[in-house]
Amino acid sequence: MKRRRTSKTRLKTVRKTQVQRRNETQGAILAASLRLLAEHGYARFSASRVAAMAGVSRGAQEHYYPTKNKLIAAATRFAMTEAVRHTRALAQTAAKSADPIAKFLTDSEHFFFTPVFRAMAEIMIAGRSDRALARIVNPIVLDARQVLNGIWTDTLGAAGYPRESAQQFIELTHYLLRGVFFVSNWLPYQIDRSEIVDAWRRVAPAMLQLSAVGRRTKSARTRRRGQPAP
């Protein structure tokens, strides 16, 4: 009986090691995919270059991701999963912070100004002319963005800000930072991102409260006209 238990233990160890090796190989491939996209763009993206950058054989890569679109879809899911993990961790600290808005802006900058977002932008742009690719990656991005926004809506709501105001502020922040990203990376302008984010941070509390006041005023005016509030 003792030998059997030992054999089972060894078998579990071997299986765990195999799973670890598989996860490490897949992680290396996906990280290399995002790095290649960020550094060289979608036009120079190829499975062979990814394999070389990841330090794996082409056969190993094709075993897990047999087509280019499946590889990009997996890389997209990998990137967005990491974004959700980072956001959850930071939101937990924000719940105990005196300044949850600052935590939200830190998380937003982390997402939009790391090489991973540049890789994601390359994928999204490629999807405009490759509808098959768009049909695969767009739902992944949309689902993850819904989760990310929901985390911060809940966090800001728990801090006392109206939920509808928090949702609007989150979306406006992301529109702003996407624009700053594109200007910084692909347009011939020099901008100070930290100055822009600091200015946005200063107006954030008033914006969150004023947007709620504005909606209440609009609703009151609508009711006085005898129309239902939206």
C-alpha positions as YAML, in Angstrom:
chain: A
units: angstrom
residues:
- id: 1
  name: MET
  ca: [0.00, 0.00, 0.00]
- id: 2
  name: LYS
  ca: [2.85, 2.34, 0.84]
- id: 3
  name: ARG
  ca: [4.44, 1.79, -2.57]
- id: 4
  name: ARG
  ca: [1.15, 2.49, -4.33]
- id: 5
  name: ARG
  ca: [0.73, 5.78, -2.50]
- id: 6
  name: THR
  ca: [4.28, 6.71, -3.42]
- id: 7
  name: SER
  ca: [3.63, 5.88, -7.08]
- id: 8
  name: LYS
  ca: [0.46, 7.97, -7.10]
- id: 9
  name: THR
  ca: [2.31, 10.86, -5.51]
- id: 10
  name: ARG
  ca: [5.04, 10.66, -8.14]
- id: 11
  name: LEU
  ca: [2.45, 10.50, -10.91]
- id: 12
  name: LYS
  ca: [0.71, 13.62, -9.57]
- id: 13
  name: THR
  ca: [4.07, 15.39, -9.41]
- id: 14
  name: VAL
  ca: [4.84, 14.46, -13.01]
- id: 15
  name: ARG
  ca: [1.41, 15.60, -14.17]
- id: 16
  name: LYS
  ca: [1.76, 18.88, -12.29]
- id: 17
  name: THR
  ca: [5.13, 19.45, -13.88]
- id: 18
  name: GLN
  ca: [3.68, 18.79, -17.33]
- id: 19
  name: VAL
  ca: [0.88, 21.28, -16.70]
- id: 20
  name: GLN
  ca: [3.41, 23.81, -15.49]
- id: 21
  name: ARG
  ca: [5.54, 23.30, -18.59]
- id: 22
  name: ARG
  ca: [2.50, 23.70, -20.82]
- id: 23
  name: ASN
  ca: [1.44, 26.88, -19.04]
- id: 24
  name: GLU
  ca: [4.94, 28.29, -19.21]
- id: 25
  name: THR
  ca: [5.19, 27.55, -22.92]
- id: 26
  name: GLN
  ca: [1.81, 29.09, -23.66]
- id: 27
  name: GLY
  ca: [2.62, 32.11, -21.51]
- id: 28
  name: ALA
  ca: [5.91, 32.64, -23.34]
- id: 29
  name: ILE
  ca: [4.17, 32.40, -26.73]
- id: 30
  name: LEU
  ca: [1.42, 34.84, -25.80]
- id: 31
  name: ALA
  ca: [3.79, 37.33, -24.17]
- id: 32
  name: ALA
  ca: [6.01, 37.18, -27.27]
- id: 33
  name: SER
  ca: [2.97, 37.77, -29.50]
- id: 34
  name: LEU
  ca: [2.07, 40.94, -27.63]
- id: 35
  name: ARG
  ca: [5.66, 42.12, -27.58]
- id: 36
  name: LEU
  ca: [6.05, 41.56, -31.32]
- id: 37
  name: LEU
  ca: [2.85, 43.45, -32.05]
- id: 38
  name: ALA
  ca: [3.88, 46.34, -29.80]
- id: 39
  name: GLU
  ca: [7.40, 46.62, -31.19]
- id: 40
  name: HIS
  ca: [6.89, 45.86, -34.87]
- id: 41
  name: GLY
  ca: [3.17, 46.17, -35.58]
- id: 42
  name: TYR
  ca: [0.62, 43.86, -37.09]
- id: 43
  name: ALA
  ca: [2.15, 44.13, -40.58]
- id: 44
  name: ARG
  ca: [5.31, 42.37, -39.41]
- id: 45
  name: PHE
  ca: [3.55, 39.86, -37.19]
- id: 46
  name: SER
  ca: [4.14, 36.20, -38.06]
- id: 47
  name: ALA
  ca: [3.97, 32.88, -36.27]
- id: 48
  name: SER
  ca: [7.62, 32.13, -37.01]
- id: 49
  name: ARG
  ca: [8.76, 35.40, -35.47]
- id: 50
  name: VAL
  ca: [6.64, 34.77, -32.40]
- id: 51
  name: ALA
  ca: [8.15, 31.31, -31.96]
- id: 52
  name: ALA
  ca: [11.67, 32.68, -32.28]
- id: 53
  name: MET
  ca: [10.99, 35.48, -29.79]
- id: 54
  name: ALA
  ca: [9.36, 33.05, -27.35]
- id: 55
  name: GLY
  ca: [12.24, 30.60, -27.62]
- id: 56
  name: VAL
  ca: [10.02, 27.66, -28.64]
- id: 57
  name: SER
  ca: [9.86, 25.50, -31.72]
- id: 58
  name: ARG
  ca: [7.41, 26.32, -34.48]
- id: 59
  name: GLY
  ca: [5.83, 22.91, -33.93]
- id: 60
  name: ALA
  ca: [5.23, 23.62, -30.24]
- id: 61
  name: GLN
  ca: [3.57, 26.89, -31.09]
- id: 62
  name: GLU
  ca: [1.35, 25.38, -33.78]
- id: 63
  name: HIS
  ca: [0.36, 22.62, -31.37]
- id: 64
  name: TYR
  ca: [-1.34, 25.20, -29.14]
- id: 65
  name: TYR
  ca: [-2.27, 27.83, -31.73]
- id: 66
  name: PRO
  ca: [-2.57, 26.30, -35.19]
- id: 67
  name: THR
  ca: [-3.66, 29.51, -36.99]
- id: 68
  name: LYS
  ca: [-2.64, 33.15, -36.85]
- id: 69
  name: ASN
  ca: [-6.10, 34.28, -35.78]
- id: 70
  name: LYS
  ca: [-6.25, 31.73, -32.97]
- id: 71
  name: LEU
  ca: [-2.87, 32.93, -31.76]
- id: 72
  name: ILE
  ca: [-3.97, 36.58, -31.79]
- id: 73
  name: ALA
  ca: [-7.27, 35.70, -30.10]
- id: 74
  name: ALA
  ca: [-5.39, 33.87, -27.34]
- id: 75
  name: ALA
  ca: [-2.98, 36.80, -26.95]
- id: 76
  name: THR
  ca: [-5.93, 39.19, -26.70]
- id: 77
  name: ARG
  ca: [-7.60, 37.06, -24.04]
- id: 78
  name: PHE
  ca: [-4.28, 36.78, -22.19]
- id: 79
  name: ALA
  ca: [-3.81, 40.57, -22.20]
- id: 80
  name: MET
  ca: [-7.34, 41.32, -21.05]
- id: 81
  name: THR
  ca: [-7.22, 38.66, -18.33]
- id: 82
  name: GLU
  ca: [-4.06, 40.25, -16.96]
- id: 83
  name: ALA
  ca: [-5.75, 43.67, -17.10]
- id: 84
  name: VAL
  ca: [-8.68, 42.37, -15.06]
- id: 85
  name: ARG
  ca: [-6.31, 40.79, -12.54]
- id: 86
  name: HIS
  ca: [-4.40, 44.06, -12.14]
- id: 87
  name: THR
  ca: [-7.62, 46.06, -11.78]
- id: 88
  name: ARG
  ca: [-9.07, 43.74, -9.15]
- id: 89
  name: ALA
  ca: [-5.90, 43.97, -7.09]
- id: 90
  name: LEU
  ca: [-5.75, 47.77, -7.28]
- id: 91
  name: ALA
  ca: [-9.47, 48.19, -6.63]
- id: 92
  name: GLN
  ca: [-9.08, 46.22, -3.40]
- id: 93
  name: THR
  ca: [-6.53, 48.76, -2.18]
- id: 94
  name: ALA
  ca: [-8.75, 51.60, -3.42]
- id: 95
  name: ALA
  ca: [-11.58, 50.40, -1.20]
- id: 96
  name: LYS
  ca: [-9.38, 51.22, 1.81]
- id: 97
  name: SER
  ca: [-7.90, 54.37, 0.32]
- id: 98
  name: ALA
  ca: [-8.88, 57.97, 1.03]
- id: 99
  name: ASP
  ca: [-8.48, 58.71, -2.69]
- id: 100
  name: PRO
  ca: [-10.08, 55.99, -4.85]
- id: 101
  name: ILE
  ca: [-10.12, 58.32, -7.86]
- id: 102
  name: ALA
  ca: [-6.31, 58.40, -7.84]
- id: 103
  name: LYS
  ca: [-6.25, 54.58, -7.76]
- id: 104
  name: PHE
  ca: [-8.63, 54.44, -10.71]
- id: 105
  name: LEU
  ca: [-6.47, 56.86, -12.72]
- id: 106
  name: THR
  ca: [-3.35, 54.86, -11.86]
- id: 107
  name: ASP
  ca: [-5.02, 51.70, -13.14]
- id: 108
  name: SER
  ca: [-6.22, 53.46, -16.29]
- id: 109
  name: GLU
  ca: [-2.74, 54.79, -17.06]
- id: 110
  name: HIS
  ca: [-1.32, 51.33, -16.47]
- id: 111
  name: PHE
  ca: [-3.70, 49.90, -19.06]
- id: 112
  name: PHE
  ca: [-3.41, 52.54, -21.77]
- id: 113
  name: PHE
  ca: [0.29, 53.34, -21.57]
- id: 114
  name: THR
  ca: [1.98, 49.97, -21.44]
- id: 115
  name: PRO
  ca: [3.23, 48.11, -24.53]
- id: 116
  name: VAL
  ca: [0.30, 45.71, -24.18]
- id: 117
  name: PHE
  ca: [-2.22, 48.39, -25.14]
- id: 118
  name: ARG
  ca: [-0.11, 49.32, -28.16]
- id: 119
  name: ALA
  ca: [-0.31, 45.66, -29.18]
- id: 120
  name: MET
  ca: [-4.07, 45.70, -28.63]
- id: 121
  name: ALA
  ca: [-4.39, 48.84, -30.74]
- id: 122
  name: GLU
  ca: [-2.56, 47.08, -33.58]
- id: 123
  name: ILE
  ca: [-5.02, 44.20, -33.33]
- id: 124
  name: MET
  ca: [-8.06, 46.48, -33.30]
- id: 125
  name: ILE
  ca: [-6.84, 48.42, -36.34]
- id: 126
  name: ALA
  ca: [-6.12, 45.18, -38.20]
- id: 127
  name: GLY
  ca: [-9.66, 44.05, -37.42]
- id: 128
  name: ARG
  ca: [-11.06, 46.91, -39.50]
- id: 129
  name: SER
  ca: [-9.86, 45.23, -42.69]
- id: 130
  name: ASP
  ca: [-9.98, 41.64, -41.43]
- id: 131
  name: ARG
  ca: [-13.56, 40.99, -40.41]
- id: 132
  name: ALA
  ca: [-12.84, 37.39, -39.46]
- id: 133
  name: LEU
  ca: [-10.28, 38.64, -36.95]
- id: 134
  name: ALA
  ca: [-12.68, 41.29, -35.65]
- id: 135
  name: ARG
  ca: [-15.40, 38.73, -35.06]
- id: 136
  name: ILE
  ca: [-13.00, 36.78, -32.86]
- id: 137
  name: VAL
  ca: [-11.29, 39.50, -30.83]
- id: 138
  name: ASN
  ca: [-14.01, 42.14, -30.47]
- id: 139
  name: PRO
  ca: [-16.20, 40.06, -28.11]
- id: 140
  name: ILE
  ca: [-13.15, 39.30, -25.94]
- id: 141
  name: VAL
  ca: [-12.33, 42.99, -25.60]
- id: 142
  name: LEU
  ca: [-15.94, 44.06, -25.02]
- id: 143
  name: ASP
  ca: [-16.54, 41.44, -22.35]
- id: 144
  name: ALA
  ca: [-13.34, 42.33, -20.51]
- id: 145
  name: ARG
  ca: [-14.03, 46.05, -20.74]
- id: 146
  name: GLN
  ca: [-17.46, 45.49, -19.20]
- id: 147
  name: VAL
  ca: [-15.84, 43.67, -16.28]
- id: 148
  name: LEU
  ca: [-13.16, 46.34, -15.86]
- id: 149
  name: ASN
  ca: [-15.66, 49.20, -15.89]
- id: 150
  name: GLY
  ca: [-17.91, 47.30, -13.51]
- id: 151
  name: ILE
  ca: [-15.11, 46.89, -10.98]
- id: 152
  name: TRP
  ca: [-14.42, 50.61, -10.86]
- id: 153
  name: THR
  ca: [-18.11, 51.55, -10.93]
- id: 154
  name: ASP
  ca: [-18.61, 49.40, -7.85]
- id: 155
  name: THR
  ca: [-15.48, 50.82, -6.20]
- id: 156
  name: LEU
  ca: [-16.36, 54.46, -6.80]
- id: 157
  name: GLY
  ca: [-19.96, 53.77, -5.87]
- id: 158
  name: ALA
  ca: [-18.84, 52.29, -2.56]
- id: 159
  name: ALA
  ca: [-16.82, 55.45, -1.97]
- id: 160
  name: GLY
  ca: [-20.03, 57.47, -2.12]
- id: 161
  name: TYR
  ca: [-20.13, 58.66, -5.72]
- id: 162
  name: PRO
  ca: [-23.41, 58.15, -7.65]
- id: 163
  name: ARG
  ca: [-23.11, 55.03, -9.81]
- id: 164
  name: GLU
  ca: [-24.34, 56.71, -12.98]
- id: 165
  name: SER
  ca: [-21.83, 59.50, -12.47]
- id: 166
  name: ALA
  ca: [-19.08, 56.95, -11.85]
- id: 167
  name: GLN
  ca: [-19.94, 55.09, -15.07]
- id: 168
  name: GLN
  ca: [-19.85, 58.31, -17.06]
- id: 169
  name: PHE
  ca: [-16.59, 59.43, -15.47]
- id: 170
  name: ILE
  ca: [-14.95, 56.08, -16.19]
- id: 171
  name: GLU
  ca: [-15.95, 56.18, -19.85]
- id: 172
  name: LEU
  ca: [-14.86, 59.80, -20.29]
- id: 173
  name: THR
  ca: [-11.51, 59.02, -18.67]
- id: 174
  name: HIS
  ca: [-10.91, 56.17, -21.06]
- id: 175
  name: TYR
  ca: [-11.88, 58.23, -24.10]
- id: 176
  name: LEU
  ca: [-9.43, 60.89, -22.93]
- id: 177
  name: LEU
  ca: [-6.58, 58.46, -22.35]
- id: 178
  name: ARG
  ca: [-7.13, 56.64, -25.64]
- id: 179
  name: GLY
  ca: [-6.79, 60.01, -27.36]
- id: 180
  name: VAL
  ca: [-3.65, 60.84, -25.41]
- id: 181
  name: PHE
  ca: [-2.21, 57.46, -26.37]
- id: 182
  name: PHE
  ca: [-2.78, 57.97, -30.09]
- id: 183
  name: VAL
  ca: [-1.46, 61.52, -30.03]
- id: 184
  name: SER
  ca: [1.62, 60.46, -28.07]
- id: 185
  name: ASN
  ca: [2.46, 57.48, -30.26]
- id: 186
  name: TRP
  ca: [1.34, 58.23, -33.79]
- id: 187
  name: LEU
  ca: [0.86, 61.98, -34.24]
- id: 188
  name: PRO
  ca: [3.61, 64.62, -34.54]
- id: 189
  name: TYR
  ca: [2.74, 66.44, -31.31]
- id: 190
  name: GLN
  ca: [4.53, 66.80, -28.03]
- id: 191
  name: ILE
  ca: [2.26, 66.57, -24.99]
- id: 192
  name: ASP
  ca: [2.78, 66.22, -21.26]
- id: 193
  name: ARG
  ca: [0.67, 63.25, -20.23]
- id: 194
  name: SER
  ca: [1.24, 63.74, -16.51]
- id: 195
  name: GLU
  ca: [-0.02, 67.32, -16.74]
- id: 196
  name: ILE
  ca: [-3.18, 66.18, -18.54]
- id: 197
  name: VAL
  ca: [-3.86, 63.42, -16.01]
- id: 198
  name: ASP
  ca: [-3.21, 65.78, -13.08]
- id: 199
  name: ALA
  ca: [-5.65, 68.32, -14.50]
- id: 200
  name: TRP
  ca: [-8.26, 65.60, -14.99]
- id: 201
  name: ARG
  ca: [-7.68, 64.40, -11.45]
- id: 202
  name: ARG
  ca: [-8.32, 67.87, -10.03]
- id: 203
  name: VAL
  ca: [-11.70, 68.25, -11.72]
- id: 204
  name: ALA
  ca: [-12.80, 64.65, -11.12]
- id: 205
  name: PRO
  ca: [-14.60, 65.04, -7.77]
- id: 206
  name: ALA
  ca: [-16.62, 68.02, -8.97]
- id: 207
  name: MET
  ca: [-17.37, 66.28, -12.26]
- id: 208
  name: LEU
  ca: [-18.64, 63.18, -10.51]
- id: 209
  name: GLN
  ca: [-20.99, 65.19, -8.32]
- id: 210
  name: LEU
  ca: [-22.07, 67.73, -10.93]
- id: 211
  name: SER
  ca: [-23.06, 65.08, -13.45]
- id: 212
  name: ALA
  ca: [-25.46, 63.65, -10.87]
- id: 213
  name: VAL
  ca: [-26.87, 67.11, -10.05]
- id: 214
  name: GLY
  ca: [-27.32, 67.83, -13.75]
- id: 215
  name: ARG
  ca: [-29.32, 64.65, -14.26]
- id: 216
  name: ARG
  ca: [-31.55, 65.41, -11.28]
- id: 217
  name: THR
  ca: [-32.20, 68.93, -12.59]
- id: 218
  name: LYS
  ca: [-33.03, 67.61, -16.04]
- id: 219
  name: SER
  ca: [-35.37, 65.00, -14.59]
- id: 220
  name: ALA
  ca: [-37.15, 67.64, -12.50]
- id: 221
  name: ARG
  ca: [-37.64, 69.86, -15.53]
- id: 222
  name: THR
  ca: [-38.96, 66.93, -17.53]
- id: 223
  name: ARG
  ca: [-41.46, 66.04, -14.81]
- id: 224
  name: ARG
  ca: [-42.68, 69.62, -14.66]
- id: 225
  name: ARG
  ca: [-43.45, 69.41, -18.37]
- id: 226
  name: GLY
  ca: [-45.58, 66.35, -17.70]
- id: 227
  name: GLN
  ca: [-43.17, 63.94, -19.42]
- id: 228
  name: PRO
  ca: [-41.78, 60.80, -17.83]
- id: 229
  name: ALA
  ca: [-38.19, 60.92, -16.64]
- id: 230
  name: PRO
  ca: [-35.80, 58.81, -18.79]
...
